[in-house]
Amino acid sequence: MIWFTYAVPHVKALHIGCLMLWVAGLLAMPRMLSRHDHATRPTDYSRLRHATHFGYVWGLTPVAVLAILTGGSLIFLREVFTLWLFAKLVLVALLVGMHAWVGHTITAVAETNGAHEPPDALIPTALICTLVAGILLLVLAKPDLGGLPVPDWLATPRARQLPFDMPSR
């Protein structure tokens, strides 16, 4: 057998572990952001703001990158190019959008000196839980989405050249 077939379980385990940490961090961040209240003592506020920033930059973001890299490598190692996978990738892209929103909110709270109030944690948490549930549903059920209307140009190969010249070796 080829060496990478032995690597699949290890890459999958790393992917699942990184996903668990990423989702846990994404669920914790809105809760931490909702505690950013300027009415608290300045030392407590500063400590919470630094913990949120440090957790996002040095914990959540590297784990998210690892989760995406291992997931992308699994697509090619397992040669899974099905419609449910592309639907899952859309939901993962929305999860990445939530990750970016959390980072934006952390920056806005830190740089506006009290002018930006973070939202209540309920709505972002519900949205993250919905996205994660949708991803799990697609991954575990692997539904046949062949009945979905997909445009012909997206469903069949076109056998055309790339719109730019490829260098020859």
N, C-alpha and C positions, 0 to 999 in steps of 0.2 A: 504494500500500500504506500501511497505517497505520504510524506511526513505531515502535511497539513491536515490530513484526516484525523490524525492523533491529537492535533492541536484544538480541534473544534470544541470538545467538552471543556477545556481549560479557558478558551476564549469566551465561551458561553457563560461559564461560572464567573469570570471577571466582569462580563457585561451585566449580568444579573446583580452582582454585588454593587457595581457602580450605579446601576439604575436605582437600587434601593436607597443608597446614600443620596443620590441626586434628588429623588422624589421626597425623601424625608427632609432634606434641606429646603426644597421648594415649599414644602408645607410649613416648615418652621419660620421661614423668612417673613411672610406676611404677619405672622403673630408677633415676631420681634419688632417689625416696623410699626405695628399698631401700639406698641408700648413707648414709642418715641414721643414723649409728652414734655413740653418745655416747663411744665409746672413742677416737675421733679427737681431735685437738687442738681446743680450743674455737674457735680462729680459723677452722680449716677447716670445722668443723661449722656455725658461724655463716654463713660464706660460702656453703656449700651450701644451707642453709636459706633464706637470703635469695634466692639464685638460683632456687630452686624456687618460692618464693612470688612473686617478680617475674615469672618466666616464665609462671606460671599466670594471674596477675591481668592483666598487661599484654600478654601474647603469646597464650596459648592461649584465654582466654575471649573477647577481641574477635574473634579469627578464627572461633571457633565461632559467635558471634552472626551474623557476616557470612555464614558458610556456611549457616546456617539461614534467614536473611532472603533471600538470593539463591535458595536452593532453593525457599522458599515463593513467591517472585515468579515463578519458572519454572513452578510448577504452574499459576498463573493465566495467564501469558503464553502457554504452550503448550496450555492447557485440557486437561490430562491428569488425568482423574478416573477412573482404572481401579483394579481390585482389586489389581494388583501394586504400584501406588503406595501404597496404604494399608498393604499389608504392609511396604513399605519404610519408611514413616513409623513403624511400630511398632518396627522395628530402629533407626531414627534416635533414637527416644525412649529406647531402651535405651542407645544410645551417649551421649546426653545424661545419662542416669543414671550412666554410668561417669565422665563429666566431673564430675558433682557428687560422686561418691565420691572422686575424686582431690582435689577441693577440700576435702572433709571431712577426708581423711587428712592433707593439708598443714596444716590448722588444728589437728587433734588432735596432730600431732607437735610443732607450735610451742607450743601452749598447755599441754601436760601435763608439760613439763619432764622428759622421759625416761620417763614412765609409759606412753606409747603407742609401741609398736614397729610400724613399717609392715610390711605383709606382703611376702613374697617377690614379686619382679616377674613370675614365670612365670605365675601364675594370671590376674592382670589383663591381662597382655599377650596371653595366649591367648584370653581372653574378647573383648578389643578386636579382635583379628585375626579371630575368628569372626564378630563383628557386621559388620565391614567386608567380609568375604568374602560374607556373606549379602546385604548391600546391593548390592555389585557384581554378584552373581548376578542379583538382581531387576532392577537397572537395565539391565544389558547384555543379558540374555536376554528380559526383558519377558514372562515366562510367562503363559499364559492360566490364570488361577486360577478360572475360572468353575465348575469342578467342585467347588470347596470348598463345604461346607454353610454357607450364610449365612442367618441368620434372615430371614423375610419382612419384618419391620418395618424391617430395615436395608437391604434390597434394593429396596424400592419407595417412591416418594414418598407421603406421607400426605395432602397437600393440606389441612393444618390450620393454624389460626392459631397464632402464637407465644403462649406462656403469659403474656405481659405486653402491656400497651397500648403501641402505638407512637405517639410524638408526631406530630402532623400539622404541616405547614409552612404 
